[in-house]
Amino acid sequence: MEMNKLTKFKWFWAWDDEKEETWLEEMSQNGWHLDNPGLPCVYHFIKGEPRDYSYRLDFRIGSFKSLQEYLQICRDAGWEMLGRMSSWYYFRKECRGGEKPEFFSEKDSKVQKYSRLLIFLLIFLPIMLNVMRTVFQRQESKFFTGVGIFYAFLLLFFTYAIIRLLLRIKKLKKS
């Protein structure tokens, strides 16, 4: 491994994006700047001078044209897109005068982000339920029993994620 490059493995839940942003900011303050998000939980950094960057993550789905317009708005506001991991976009902007720059209106954009993610999960819920129903109808073999248990845990995780996102949205709307 080169001395000026670093790969870190770290897990964050989708509703813990602020923790992920804070961790990326701390890495930059220590001279390790995000080069590109890799696969989930994989981060690639480049060594440089310590900098005070503000990082923001945003979940976006949409047409190519709407995504291009969105990215142009971000560039116009001075945010550098570092890359994306699936539908998660990673941005950074240097802090000036010790103040963190806002990413659109922080509260509103976070509510919209979590709402988009919630809709994304809700779209896949009926698909998961249908697959799970099919798996449980084929309980004859041990393979399908194992797959059924896997899908049951996956459904529990989806339910947990949906509840956590709903609670996050509710908390943001109250503040």
C-alpha positions as CSV (number, residue, x, y, z in Angstrom):
1,M,0.0,0.0,0.0
2,E,1.3,3.4,-0.9
3,M,2.0,5.8,1.9
4,N,-0.2,8.5,0.4
5,K,-3.3,6.3,0.0
6,L,-5.4,4.7,2.6
7,T,-8.4,2.4,2.5
8,K,-10.7,2.2,5.5
9,F,-13.6,-0.1,6.2
10,K,-16.4,1.4,8.3
11,W,-20.1,0.7,8.7
12,F,-22.7,3.4,8.9
13,W,-26.5,3.0,8.7
14,A,-28.4,5.2,6.2
15,W,-29.9,7.2,9.1
16,D,-26.5,7.8,10.6
17,D,-25.3,9.9,7.7
18,E,-24.3,12.8,10.1
19,K,-22.0,10.4,11.9
20,E,-20.4,9.4,8.6
21,E,-20.0,13.1,7.6
22,T,-18.4,13.9,10.9
23,W,-16.0,11.0,10.6
24,L,-15.0,12.1,7.0
25,E,-14.5,15.7,8.3
26,E,-12.2,14.4,11.1
27,M,-10.3,12.3,8.6
28,S,-9.7,15.5,6.5
29,Q,-8.6,17.4,9.6
30,N,-6.0,14.7,10.0
31,G,-4.8,15.0,6.4
32,W,-6.8,12.1,4.9
33,H,-9.2,13.3,2.3
34,L,-11.9,11.2,0.8
35,D,-10.9,10.4,-2.8
36,N,-13.8,8.2,-3.7
37,P,-16.4,6.2,-1.8
38,G,-16.0,2.6,-2.9
39,L,-18.3,-0.3,-2.2
40,P,-20.5,0.0,0.9
41,C,-18.3,0.5,4.0
42,V,-15.2,1.0,1.9
43,Y,-13.6,4.5,1.8
44,H,-10.5,5.5,-0.2
45,F,-8.4,8.4,1.1
46,I,-5.5,10.4,-0.2
47,K,-2.9,12.0,2.1
48,G,-2.6,15.8,2.0
49,E,-2.4,18.8,4.2
50,P,-5.0,18.9,7.0
51,R,-8.1,20.8,5.8
52,D,-11.3,21.8,7.3
53,Y,-13.8,20.3,4.9
54,S,-17.6,19.9,5.3
55,Y,-18.9,16.7,3.9
56,R,-22.4,16.0,2.9
57,L,-24.1,12.8,1.7
58,D,-27.3,12.8,-0.3
59,F,-29.6,10.0,-1.6
60,R,-30.9,10.7,-5.1
61,I,-32.8,8.7,-7.6
62,G,-34.2,10.1,-10.8
63,S,-33.8,10.6,-14.5
64,F,-30.4,11.3,-15.9
65,K,-31.5,14.8,-16.8
66,S,-32.8,15.6,-13.3
67,L,-29.6,14.2,-11.8
68,Q,-27.5,16.4,-14.1
69,E,-29.5,19.5,-13.1
70,Y,-29.1,18.6,-9.4
71,L,-25.4,18.1,-9.8
72,Q,-25.0,21.4,-11.6
73,I,-26.9,23.2,-8.7
74,C,-24.5,21.6,-6.3
75,R,-21.4,22.7,-8.3
76,D,-22.8,26.2,-8.6
77,A,-23.1,26.3,-4.8
78,G,-19.5,25.3,-4.5
79,W,-19.9,21.7,-3.6
80,E,-17.4,19.2,-5.1
81,M,-18.9,15.8,-5.9
82,L,-16.4,13.2,-4.8
83,G,-18.3,10.2,-6.2
84,R,-21.2,8.0,-5.6
85,M,-22.0,4.7,-4.1
86,S,-25.2,3.4,-5.6
87,S,-27.7,6.3,-5.2
88,W,-25.7,8.0,-2.4
89,Y,-23.8,11.1,-3.6
90,Y,-20.7,12.3,-1.6
91,F,-19.9,16.0,-1.6
92,R,-17.4,18.3,0.1
93,K,-16.8,22.0,0.5
94,E,-14.1,23.8,2.3
95,C,-15.2,25.6,5.5
96,R,-14.4,29.3,5.5
97,G,-14.0,31.4,8.6
98,G,-14.7,28.4,10.9
99,E,-18.3,28.1,9.7
100,K,-19.7,25.0,8.1
101,P,-21.4,25.6,4.8
102,E,-25.0,24.6,4.5
103,F,-26.2,22.0,1.9
104,F,-29.3,23.7,0.7
105,S,-31.5,24.2,3.8
106,E,-30.1,21.6,6.1
107,K,-33.3,20.5,7.8
108,D,-35.5,20.5,4.7
109,S,-33.0,18.7,2.5
110,K,-32.5,16.0,5.2
111,V,-36.2,15.4,5.5
112,Q,-36.4,15.1,1.7
113,K,-33.4,12.8,1.6
114,Y,-34.8,10.5,4.2
115,S,-38.2,10.6,2.5
116,R,-36.6,9.6,-0.8
117,L,-34.8,6.7,0.9
118,L,-38.1,5.7,2.6
119,I,-39.9,5.6,-0.7
120,F,-37.1,3.5,-2.2
121,L,-37.4,0.9,0.6
122,L,-41.2,0.9,0.4
123,I,-41.1,0.2,-3.3
124,F,-39.0,-3.0,-2.6
125,L,-41.1,-4.1,0.3
126,P,-43.9,-5.8,-1.8
127,I,-41.2,-7.5,-3.9
128,M,-39.6,-8.9,-0.8
129,L,-43.0,-10.0,0.6
130,N,-43.8,-11.8,-2.7
131,V,-40.4,-13.6,-2.8
132,M,-40.8,-14.5,0.9
133,R,-44.2,-16.0,0.2
134,T,-42.8,-18.0,-2.7
135,V,-39.9,-19.3,-0.5
136,F,-42.3,-20.3,2.4
137,Q,-44.5,-22.2,-0.1
138,R,-41.5,-24.4,-1.0
139,Q,-40.6,-25.5,2.5
140,E,-40.0,-29.1,1.4
141,S,-36.2,-28.8,1.3
142,K,-33.7,-27.5,3.9
143,F,-32.4,-25.0,1.3
144,F,-35.7,-23.2,1.2
145,T,-35.9,-23.3,5.0
146,G,-32.5,-21.5,5.2
147,V,-33.5,-19.1,2.5
148,G,-36.8,-18.5,4.3
149,I,-35.0,-17.7,7.5
150,F,-32.7,-15.3,5.6
151,Y,-35.7,-13.5,4.1
152,A,-37.4,-13.3,7.5
153,F,-34.4,-11.5,8.9
154,L,-34.2,-9.3,5.8
155,L,-37.8,-8.4,6.2
156,L,-37.2,-7.6,9.9
157,F,-34.2,-5.4,8.9
158,F,-36.3,-3.6,6.3
159,T,-39.0,-3.0,8.9
160,Y,-36.5,-1.7,11.3
161,A,-34.9,0.6,8.7
162,I,-38.3,2.0,7.7
163,I,-39.2,2.7,11.4
164,R,-35.8,4.4,12.0
165,L,-36.2,6.6,8.9
166,L,-39.8,7.5,10.0
167,L,-38.5,8.5,13.4
168,R,-35.6,10.5,11.9
169,I,-38.1,12.4,9.7
170,K,-40.4,13.1,12.6
171,K,-37.5,14.3,14.8
172,L,-36.3,16.7,12.0
173,K,-39.8,18.1,11.4
174,K,-40.2,18.8,15.1
175,S,-36.9,20.6,15.4
